[in-house]
Every structure is written in C-alpha cells, then in structure tokens.
Amino acid sequence: MTTLPSILLVGGGRMGSAMLAGWREQGLSQAVIVDPSPEAAKLAGPGITVVADATEIPFGFTPEAIILAVKPQMAAAVLPAYARFAAHALVISIMAGKTIHAIAQSVGREAAIVRAMPNTPAAVRQGITVAYPCSHVAPHQRELAHALLAATGAVAWISDEAQLDAVTAISGGGPAYVFLLTELMEQAGLDQGLPPELARQLARQTVIGSAALLAASDEDAATLRINVTSPGGTTAEALKLLRADDALPEIFRKAIAAATERSRALSA
Ligand SMILES: NC(=O)c1ccc[n+]([C@@H]2O[C@H](COP(=O)([O-])OP(=O)(O)OC[C@H]3O[C@@H](n4cnc5c(N)ncnc54)[C@H](OP(=O)(O)O)[C@@H]3O)[C@@H](O)[C@H]2O)c1
C-alpha cells in the first residue's frame, strides 16, 4: 500500500466522499475536509479532520494537494479562501464546467491546477476520470494527481481542455444513459406481459452481467454484440429497429452533441 500525502478536500458530498473512500483504501495519512453539512462529520477518522469552514482549518496544516469538490455555482464564493494553500500545493478541481482560467482567477494565476471530470461509478471504484493539467503542473504533481484520481477507477489524460465538454457528455453523463436503457428494458418487459419483479430483475441483471462480460473479455463491444446475434433470429429482429440510421445511432449522435453544447455553454 502506498501512503498518500496530506490532502485538503473542499466539499465532502457524493463525489468528494467517494474519492475519500478510495484514498482511505490507498493509505491516506492526513486529510482535512471542509464541508458545512452535518453529514460530513461522519467522514472524520484516524488522521482525518472535518471542519465546517476554511477559517477552521488547523493552524500549520500544509496540504500537498487540494481537491475542489463543491458545486460549480459555489466556486466564486468558496475558492478565494484557498488561495493561500494553492500557492504551495497541487489543486485538483472536479467541478463540472469550471475552466482552468476561472479557477486560477480565484486561487492564483501561478497555481498548479489539474481539471478533472470523474463519473459516478467512482463510488464503487469503477469510475473513469479524464484529467487536463495546466502548464504550471510539474511532472511529480501530475503523478500525484494520477494516484489520487486512480483511487476511484481508471484515469485518462488529455492535452486539450476543450475536449472536456465531449468527455462530460460521454462519461460524465454516461451512467445516466445506461440507467435509462435499464429502465426502458424493464418497461418493455412489462409491455410484453412479464410480472413486474421479473421484468425488473431481467433488465438489471442483463445490464450488470453485460458490463461484467465486457470487463472480462478481450473483445470489443461490437464483437460481443455480434456474438449474441444469430442471423435471422430474435436479437437480429430487435437490432434491425434499434440500429436503423434514424433510430439509436442518430438519437445518440444528437444527444451527445446537445450535452457537449450544453457543457460548452455552462463553461463560457
Ligand atoms: N456527481 C457526479 O456525477 C459528478 C461528476 C463529475 C463532476 N462532479 C462535480 O463534483 C462536484 C461535487 O458534486 P457532488 O455530486 O459531490 O455534489 P454534492 O453531493 O452536493 O457535494 C458538494 C458538497 O459541498 C458541500 N459544501 C457546500 N458549501 C460548501 C463550502 N462553502 N465549503 C465546502 N463544502 C461546501 C455541500 O454541503 P451541503 O450539502 O450542505 O450544501 C456538499 O456536501 C461538483 O462540482 C460537480 O460538478 C460531480
């Protein structure tokens, strides 16, 4: 087990606490969490202090990494209080839509900032986080960012910040699309007269099992799809409708384009 350096986590909500759980598994030595919600007090533990406000951070605490995990709309009000730490620490922001430029305006223009986009499977260490480093991030800080982000799943780095809008649309929102597919399969089972409990179980376990098969297999998704599609069979009949040019391929293209555009508009 590696030991992670001292961490200041700003915002211990869903995503912040998921990351903290991952760091704990990796061997977290010392952390301070700033979060005013009563729920956050439960995150305290050996070496982990929870405070409600930046003014309560123990005197002399010098974090090597600051993770910004508050809601984006709070950034302007919350971030300036951390500028004094950001001068000597790596700053990782997971705030959707907050650009490096906007974060630097609050925490300091010289700050070493990594902007990252995780997704909710982080809660079960199966997430994927895409990260972009600003030019002030030194190689050892990039390694530290990688180690901290990898605690909740896979990590991919990009060298063009603008790509984060499409990343947000694909992997940020992706779990919602898969959950929607699960809901629609359950509903279609009900429409065919299956008992509700069975329709639900079939939809859930099919998604869970297919994801596990994809994870365990060397084949890509297209090959796994072809493997369960006998020519002229029942699956082929369904896929003919689903894969028609104006059906799922077109809807997905439009949906991802709309989400990407929305991400661009929110970051502007
Ligand atoms: N969840 C996702 O799928 C996802 C994916 C990618 C990126 N993100 C990003 O992750 C960030 C956190 O999202 P989340 O889903 O974890 O939200 P969340 O559950 O609402 O967590 C935010 C936490 O910050 C706390 N907080 C409020 N004011 C604060 C302050 N002044 N200082 C410190 N903490 C404060 C909130 O407390 P109260 O509840 O009391 O207000 C809450 O516990 C967002 O910027 C979001 O864009 C989330």
Ligand as a Chemical Component Dictionary entry (heavy atoms), coordinates in Angstrom:
data_LIG
# 
_chem_comp.id                   LIG 
_chem_comp.type                 NON-POLYMER 
_chem_comp.pdbx_formal_charge   0 
_chem_comp.three_letter_code    LIG 
# 
loop_
_chem_comp_atom.comp_id 
_chem_comp_atom.atom_id 
_chem_comp_atom.alt_atom_id 
_chem_comp_atom.type_symbol 
_chem_comp_atom.charge 
_chem_comp_atom.model_Cartn_x 
_chem_comp_atom.model_Cartn_y 
_chem_comp_atom.model_Cartn_z 
_chem_comp_atom.pdbx_ordinal 
LIG N1  N1  N 0  -21.810 13.603 -9.030  1  
LIG C1  C1  C 0  -21.297 13.478 -10.263 2  
LIG O1  O1  O 0  -21.661 12.618 -11.064 3  
LIG C2  C2  C 0  -20.184 14.372 -10.713 4  
LIG C3  C3  C 0  -19.458 14.029 -11.848 5  
LIG C4  C4  C 0  -18.414 14.861 -12.240 6  
LIG C5  C5  C 0  -18.138 16.020 -11.528 7  
LIG N2  N2  N 1  -18.885 16.323 -10.434 8  
LIG C6  C6  C 0  -18.581 17.565 -9.723  9  
LIG O2  O2  O 0  -18.292 17.266 -8.395  10 
LIG C7  C7  C 0  -18.646 18.386 -7.588  11 
LIG C8  C8  C 0  -19.420 17.876 -6.399  12 
LIG O3  O3  O 0  -20.594 17.217 -6.850  13 
LIG P1  P1  P 0  -21.402 16.262 -5.882  14 
LIG O4  O4  O 0  -22.350 15.495 -6.724  15 
LIG O5  O5  O -1 -20.461 15.556 -4.961  16 
LIG O6  O6  O 0  -22.227 17.397 -5.049  17 
LIG P2  P2  P 0  -22.707 17.355 -3.537  18 
LIG O7  O7  O 0  -23.035 15.962 -3.135  19 
LIG O8  O8  O 0  -23.744 18.435 -3.396  20 
LIG O9  O9  O 0  -21.377 17.788 -2.741  21 
LIG C9  C9  C 0  -20.986 19.107 -2.513  22 
LIG C10 C10 C 0  -20.672 19.237 -1.035  23 
LIG O10 O10 O 0  -20.089 20.525 -0.795  24 
LIG C11 C11 C 0  -20.649 20.999 0.416   25 
LIG N3  N3  N 0  -20.474 22.444 0.571   26 
LIG C12 C12 C 0  -21.391 23.428 0.451   27 
LIG N4  N4  N 0  -20.824 24.624 0.721   28 
LIG C13 C13 C 0  -19.527 24.390 0.989   29 
LIG C14 C14 C 0  -18.425 25.226 1.343   30 
LIG N5  N5  N 0  -18.550 26.561 1.433   31 
LIG N6  N6  N 0  -17.226 24.647 1.566   32 
LIG C15 C15 C 0  -17.076 23.326 1.456   33 
LIG N7  N7  N 0  -18.085 22.478 1.122   34 
LIG C16 C16 C 0  -19.296 23.012 0.896   35 
LIG C17 C17 C 0  -22.091 20.577 0.311   36 
LIG O11 O11 O 0  -22.749 20.688 1.559   37 
LIG P3  P3  P 0  -24.355 20.970 1.551   38 
LIG O12 O12 O 0  -24.991 19.741 1.004   39 
LIG O13 O13 O 0  -24.659 21.227 2.989   40 
LIG O14 O14 O 0  -24.570 22.177 0.652   41 
LIG C18 C18 C 0  -21.931 19.136 -0.154  42 
LIG O15 O15 O 0  -21.694 18.255 0.911   43 
LIG C19 C19 C 0  -19.461 19.326 -8.463  44 
LIG O16 O16 O 0  -18.682 20.458 -8.801  45 
LIG C20 C20 C 0  -19.766 18.518 -9.684  46 
LIG O17 O17 O 0  -19.777 19.325 -10.856 47 
LIG C21 C21 C 0  -19.889 15.525 -9.990  48 
# 
loop_
_chem_comp_bond.comp_id 
_chem_comp_bond.atom_id_1 
_chem_comp_bond.atom_id_2 
_chem_comp_bond.value_order 
_chem_comp_bond.pdbx_ordinal 
LIG N1  C1  SING 1  
LIG C1  O1  DOUB 2  
LIG C1  C2  SING 3  
LIG C2  C3  SING 4  
LIG C2  C21 DOUB 5  
LIG C3  C4  DOUB 6  
LIG C4  C5  SING 7  
LIG C5  N2  DOUB 8  
LIG N2  C6  SING 9  
LIG N2  C21 SING 10 
LIG C6  O2  SING 11 
LIG C6  C20 SING 12 
LIG O2  C7  SING 13 
LIG C7  C8  SING 14 
LIG C7  C19 SING 15 
LIG C8  O3  SING 16 
LIG O3  P1  SING 17 
LIG P1  O4  DOUB 18 
LIG P1  O5  SING 19 
LIG P1  O6  SING 20 
LIG O6  P2  SING 21 
LIG P2  O7  DOUB 22 
LIG P2  O8  SING 23 
LIG P2  O9  SING 24 
LIG O9  C9  SING 25 
LIG C9  C10 SING 26 
LIG C10 O10 SING 27 
LIG C10 C18 SING 28 
LIG O10 C11 SING 29 
LIG C11 N3  SING 30 
LIG C11 C17 SING 31 
LIG N3  C12 SING 32 
LIG N3  C16 SING 33 
LIG C12 N4  DOUB 34 
LIG N4  C13 SING 35 
LIG C13 C14 SING 36 
LIG C13 C16 DOUB 37 
LIG C14 N5  SING 38 
LIG C14 N6  DOUB 39 
LIG N6  C15 SING 40 
LIG C15 N7  DOUB 41 
LIG N7  C16 SING 42 
LIG C17 O11 SING 43 
LIG C17 C18 SING 44 
LIG O11 P3  SING 45 
LIG P3  O12 DOUB 46 
LIG P3  O13 SING 47 
LIG P3  O14 SING 48 
LIG C18 O15 SING 49 
LIG C19 O16 SING 50 
LIG C19 C20 SING 51 
LIG C20 O17 SING 52 
# 
